[in-house]
């Protein structure tokens, strides 16, 4: 009786381990069209001030990119390829904003970037840049959007490289790598569009 009970318990434990092994076999970083990391990329684990600055500043940086995309999408006469790119940027960056703000909340930090005085966000457009894009006609705004967004993306890449060299949190480092990859590709696309290809 004792032997039988031991055998049953051992079998149950073996089955539990087997099922657990199957259920955790997720593959992260396989988003084919987005720089957002897999949905299970939470901010658990250690983090430092660089991670906080990255999440806070990149969320604000992404927000401006979405505002720029919205300006272009509200116009008529914009090149269809530019419109497609604007939609793609929105689809990629909106979930990343939500993700980074969830990290900040988990870390007990404010999600308000105005409190981070002195922290530089590379590639950000000035108010006059934003006004120029908003007031431009469809044809002009296509070129202006591509020029401004190339600069904007390069800033995000620089910020992500800084995170990779100084950050600590695994999820934040993963996002930084994904941003570099996705936005480097998009810069190449924008340069081709600017060249008329």
Sine and cosine of phi, psi and omega as CSV:
sin_phi,cos_phi,sin_psi,cos_psi,sin_omega,cos_omega
0.00,0.00,-0.69,0.73,0.04,-1.00
-0.89,0.45,-0.67,0.74,0.00,-1.00
-0.90,0.44,-0.66,0.75,0.00,-1.00
-0.90,0.43,-0.68,0.73,0.02,-1.00
-0.88,0.47,-0.67,0.74,0.01,-1.00
-0.89,0.45,-0.65,0.76,0.00,-1.00
-0.91,0.42,-0.67,0.74,0.01,-1.00
-0.90,0.44,-0.69,0.72,0.01,-1.00
-0.90,0.43,-0.68,0.73,0.01,-1.00
-0.89,0.46,-0.66,0.76,0.01,-1.00
-0.90,0.43,-0.67,0.74,0.00,-1.00
-0.89,0.45,-0.66,0.75,0.02,-1.00
-0.91,0.42,-0.66,0.75,0.01,-1.00
-0.89,0.45,-0.65,0.76,0.01,-1.00
-0.92,0.40,-0.64,0.77,0.02,-1.00
-0.88,0.47,-0.70,0.71,0.01,-1.00
-0.89,0.45,-0.66,0.75,0.00,-1.00
-0.89,0.45,-0.71,0.70,0.01,-1.00
-0.91,0.41,-0.64,0.77,0.02,-1.00
-0.89,0.46,-0.63,0.77,0.03,-1.00
-0.89,0.46,-0.62,0.79,0.01,-1.00
-0.94,0.34,-0.65,0.76,-0.12,-0.99
-0.96,0.29,-0.34,0.94,-0.02,-1.00
-0.99,-0.15,0.17,0.99,-0.03,-1.00
-0.99,0.12,0.77,0.64,0.01,-1.00
-1.00,0.09,0.46,-0.89,0.02,-1.00
-0.93,-0.37,0.86,-0.50,0.00,-1.00
-0.99,-0.14,0.33,-0.94,0.06,-1.00
0.96,0.26,0.41,0.91,-0.02,-1.00
-0.97,-0.24,0.23,0.97,0.07,-1.00
-0.89,0.45,0.90,-0.43,-0.10,-0.99
-0.99,0.16,-0.37,0.93,-0.07,-1.00
-0.84,-0.54,0.10,0.99,-0.05,-1.00
-0.71,-0.70,0.52,-0.86,0.06,-1.00
-1.00,0.08,-0.10,1.00,0.00,-1.00
-0.91,0.41,0.69,-0.72,0.05,-1.00
-0.95,0.33,0.15,-0.99,-0.01,-1.00
-0.85,0.53,0.42,-0.91,-0.10,-0.99
-0.87,0.49,-0.38,0.93,-0.03,-1.00
-1.00,0.03,0.19,0.98,0.01,-1.00
-0.99,0.14,0.97,0.22,0.01,-1.00
-1.00,0.06,0.16,-0.99,-0.07,-1.00
-1.00,-0.06,0.45,0.89,0.05,-1.00
-0.94,0.35,0.36,-0.93,-0.03,-1.00
1.00,-0.10,0.10,-0.99,-0.07,-1.00
-0.92,0.38,0.48,-0.88,0.08,-1.00
-0.57,-0.82,0.27,-0.96,0.01,-1.00
-0.72,-0.70,-0.09,-1.00,-0.04,-1.00
-0.89,0.46,-0.54,0.84,0.01,-1.00
-0.90,0.43,-0.62,0.78,0.04,-1.00
-0.90,0.44,-0.66,0.75,0.01,-1.00
-0.89,0.45,-0.74,0.67,0.00,-1.00
-0.88,0.47,-0.66,0.75,0.01,-1.00
-0.87,0.49,-0.77,0.63,-0.04,-1.00
-0.90,0.44,-0.69,0.73,-0.04,-1.00
-0.92,0.39,-0.75,0.66,-0.05,-1.00
-0.95,0.30,-0.62,0.78,0.00,-1.00
-0.93,0.36,-0.54,0.84,0.07,-1.00
-0.89,0.46,-0.69,0.72,0.03,-1.00
-0.92,0.38,-0.62,0.79,0.03,-1.00
-0.88,0.47,-0.74,0.67,0.04,-1.00
-0.88,0.48,-0.63,0.77,-0.02,-1.00
-0.87,0.50,-0.65,0.76,0.03,-1.00
-0.92,0.39,-0.62,0.79,0.04,-1.00
-0.87,0.49,-0.63,0.78,0.03,-1.00
-0.92,0.39,-0.63,0.77,0.05,-1.00
-0.88,0.47,-0.65,0.76,0.03,-1.00
-0.90,0.43,-0.68,0.73,0.03,-1.00
-0.89,0.45,-0.67,0.75,0.02,-1.00
-0.88,0.48,-0.62,0.78,0.02,-1.00
-0.87,0.50,-0.71,0.71,-0.01,-1.00
-0.92,0.38,-0.66,0.75,-0.04,-1.00
-0.93,0.37,-0.34,0.94,0.01,-1.00
-0.99,0.11,-0.14,0.99,-0.07,-1.00
-1.00,-0.10,0.32,-0.95,0.17,-0.99
-0.96,-0.29,0.39,-0.92,0.03,-1.00
0.99,0.15,0.18,0.98,0.03,-1.00
-0.99,0.10,0.65,-0.76,0.05,-1.00
-0.78,0.62,0.73,-0.68,-0.03,-1.00
-0.86,0.52,-0.56,0.83,0.02,-1.00
-0.93,0.37,-0.56,0.83,0.05,-1.00
-0.94,0.33,-0.66,0.75,0.05,-1.00
-0.87,0.49,-0.69,0.72,0.03,-1.00
-0.87,0.49,-0.66,0.75,0.01,-1.00
-0.91,0.41,-0.66,0.75,0.02,-1.00
-0.87,0.49,-0.66,0.75,0.04,-1.00
-0.90,0.43,-0.65,0.76,0.00,-1.00
-0.90,0.43,-0.69,0.72,0.01,-1.00
-0.87,0.49,-0.69,0.72,0.04,-1.00
-0.87,0.49,-0.72,0.70,-0.05,-1.00
-0.90,0.43,-0.54,0.84,0.02,-1.00
-0.98,0.19,-0.72,0.69,-0.23,-0.97
-1.00,0.08,-0.47,0.88,0.02,-1.00
-0.87,0.50,-0.74,0.68,0.04,-1.00
-0.90,0.43,-0.51,0.86,0.02,-1.00
-0.93,0.37,-0.58,0.82,0.08,-1.00
-0.88,0.48,-0.74,0.67,0.02,-1.00
-0.85,0.52,-0.69,0.73,0.00,-1.00
-0.88,0.47,-0.76,0.65,-0.04,-1.00
-0.91,0.41,-0.60,0.80,0.04,-1.00
-0.92,0.38,-0.54,0.84,0.06,-1.00
-0.92,0.39,-0.58,0.82,0.07,-1.00
-0.90,0.44,-0.73,0.68,-0.03,-1.00
-0.86,0.52,-0.67,0.74,0.04,-1.00
-0.89,0.46,-0.68,0.73,0.01,-1.00
-0.90,0.44,-0.50,0.86,0.00,-1.00
-1.00,0.04,0.06,1.00,0.01,-1.00
0.95,0.30,0.48,0.88,-0.04,-1.00
-0.94,-0.35,0.41,-0.91,0.10,-1.00
-0.94,0.34,0.52,-0.85,0.08,-1.00
-0.99,-0.13,0.14,0.99,-0.02,-1.00
-1.00,-0.02,0.94,-0.33,-0.07,-1.00
-0.94,0.34,-0.28,0.96,-0.01,-1.00
-0.92,0.40,-0.31,0.95,0.01,-1.00
-0.99,0.16,-0.08,1.00,-0.04,-1.00
-0.98,-0.19,0.88,0.47,0.00,-1.00
-0.91,0.41,0.63,-0.78,0.02,-1.00
1.00,0.00,-0.19,0.98,0.02,-1.00
-1.00,0.02,0.84,-0.54,-0.08,-1.00
-1.00,0.04,0.70,-0.72,0.09,-1.00
-0.91,-0.40,0.98,-0.20,-0.06,-1.00
-0.89,0.45,0.61,-0.79,0.11,-0.99
0.99,0.14,0.02,1.00,-0.01,-1.00
-0.93,0.36,0.62,-0.79,0.05,-1.00
-0.99,0.17,0.55,-0.83,0.09,-1.00
-0.98,0.21,0.17,-0.99,0.04,-1.00
-0.89,0.46,-0.60,0.80,0.02,-1.00
-0.92,0.39,-0.57,0.82,0.08,-1.00
-0.88,0.47,-0.72,0.70,-0.01,-1.00
-0.90,0.43,-0.64,0.77,0.02,-1.00
-0.90,0.43,-0.64,0.77,0.00,-1.00
-0.90,0.44,-0.67,0.74,0.02,-1.00
-0.92,0.39,-0.65,0.76,-0.02,-1.00
-0.91,0.42,-0.62,0.78,-0.09,-1.00
-1.00,0.03,-0.22,0.98,-0.05,-1.00
-0.93,0.36,0.53,-0.85,0.08,-1.00
-0.96,0.28,0.11,-0.99,-0.10,-1.00
-0.83,0.56,-0.75,0.66,-0.04,-1.00
-0.91,0.43,-0.73,0.68,-0.01,-1.00
-0.91,0.41,-0.63,0.78,-0.05,-1.00
-0.92,0.38,-0.44,0.90,0.06,-1.00
-0.86,0.51,-0.77,0.64,0.00,-1.00
-0.92,0.39,-0.67,0.74,-0.03,-1.00
-0.90,0.43,-0.67,0.74,0.01,-1.00
-0.88,0.48,-0.72,0.69,-0.02,-1.00
-0.89,0.45,-0.66,0.75,0.00,-1.00
-0.91,0.41,-0.74,0.67,-0.02,-1.00
-0.92,0.39,-0.66,0.75,-0.06,-1.00
-0.94,0.33,-0.49,0.87,0.10,-0.99
-0.88,0.47,-0.72,0.69,0.05,-1.00
-0.89,0.45,-0.67,0.74,-0.01,-1.00
-0.89,0.46,-0.73,0.68,0.01,-1.00
-0.89,0.46,-0.65,0.76,0.01,-1.00
-0.88,0.47,-0.61,0.80,0.07,-1.00
-0.89,0.46,-0.67,0.74,0.02,-1.00
-0.90,0.43,-0.61,0.79,0.04,-1.00
-0.90,0.44,-0.69,0.72,0.03,-1.00
-0.88,0.48,-0.68,0.73,0.03,-1.00
-0.89,0.45,-0.63,0.78,0.00,-1.00
-0.93,0.36,-0.61,0.79,0.05,-1.00
-0.90,0.43,-0.61,0.79,0.05,-1.00
-0.89,0.45,-0.66,0.75,0.04,-1.00
-0.88,0.48,-0.67,0.74,-0.01,-1.00
-0.89,0.45,-0.51,0.86,-0.04,-1.00
-1.00,0.04,-0.37,0.93,-0.09,-1.00
-0.81,-0.58,-0.25,0.97,-0.05,-1.00
-0.98,0.20,0.14,-0.99,-0.09,-1.00
-0.72,-0.69,-0.53,0.85,-0.11,-0.99
-0.96,0.28,0.76,-0.65,-0.09,-1.00
-0.88,0.48,-0.67,0.74,-0.02,-1.00
-0.92,0.38,-0.64,0.77,0.02,-1.00
-0.92,0.40,-0.63,0.78,0.04,-1.00
-0.91,0.42,-0.62,0.79,0.04,-1.00
-0.89,0.45,-0.70,0.71,0.01,-1.00
-0.89,0.45,-0.67,0.74,0.01,-1.00
-0.85,0.53,-0.70,0.72,0.03,-1.00
-0.88,0.47,-0.68,0.73,-0.02,-1.00
-0.92,0.40,-0.61,0.79,0.04,-1.00
-0.90,0.44,-0.70,0.71,0.02,-1.00
-0.85,0.52,-0.73,0.69,-0.02,-1.00
-0.90,0.44,-0.78,0.62,-0.07,-1.00
-0.92,0.40,-0.69,0.73,-0.10,-0.99
-0.98,0.18,-0.42,0.91,0.14,-0.99
-0.90,0.43,-0.68,0.74,0.04,-1.00
-0.89,0.45,-0.67,0.74,-0.01,-1.00
-0.93,0.37,-0.57,0.82,0.08,-1.00
-0.88,0.47,-0.67,0.74,0.03,-1.00
-0.87,0.50,-0.69,0.73,0.03,-1.00
-0.89,0.46,-0.70,0.72,-0.03,-1.00
-0.92,0.40,-0.61,0.79,0.04,-1.00
-0.91,0.42,-0.60,0.80,0.05,-1.00
-0.91,0.41,-0.67,0.75,0.03,-1.00
-0.91,0.42,-0.64,0.77,0.04,-1.00
-0.90,0.43,-0.51,0.86,0.00,-1.00
-0.99,0.12,-0.03,1.00,0.03,-1.00
0.99,0.12,0.32,0.95,0.01,-1.00
-0.99,-0.11,0.00,0.00,0.00,0.00
